[in-house]
Amino acid sequence: MNRLFHVPLSPFCRKVRLSLAEKKIEVELVEEKYWERSKDFLLRNPAGKVPILKMDGKLLSESGPICEYIEERHPTPALLPTDPEGRYEVRRLVSWFDDKFHNEVTANLLYERVNKKVMGAGYPESRNIKAGAKAIKYHLDYMDWLLEQRRWLAGNAMTLADFAAAAHLSSLDYINDVDWNRNENVREWYAKIKSRPAFRSILADQIPGFPQPPHYSDLDF
């Protein structure tokens, strides 16, 4: 059995979960309190990070390489285009969300509101929360601009870029930090991806101490 060591609201773990589910690959989910840095955990990944995927007798780390490994081992349905230009655009957008969006938005909202409390790391910094709330508007507008030209974020087919974006936004949506009324294109895109079977386990997540907002698992918003 494949096994994924993860944290439910981690967007990097969610991206891997979505890739596995889209390809109908069964996996056992094991919650990992990475901040406790247990000996067994550090033996699995000395970098002390999640996700870690146990697959094909190997322990795989880092969400980007994990998703590409899954793609190469299980190419159907495809989450990367076949042409170099298309693959570049997907990788560019995955990097955008996992780097720029993560640093400007996710770290300032999700990590301040949730991770600090779960980890016992103090109280949220209001300055960071204000910065994240401001930055997400810019990112939603950028997504809106992309979706004015394309059916999906990277082109006319759903790709790993959509899963990277949805992983971050779904984590933020769990704490009600996404203004879905700001951009109709983004709202429609998320409704589309949220309705996919691959999203079911993510919509079923329940985080102790952090109840879902009423719309979170509602496919019609």
Beta strands, then each sheet from edge to edge (+ up, - down):
strand 1: 2-6
strand 2: 27-31
strand 3: 52-55
strand 4: 58-61
sheet 1: 2+ 1+ 3- 4+
end
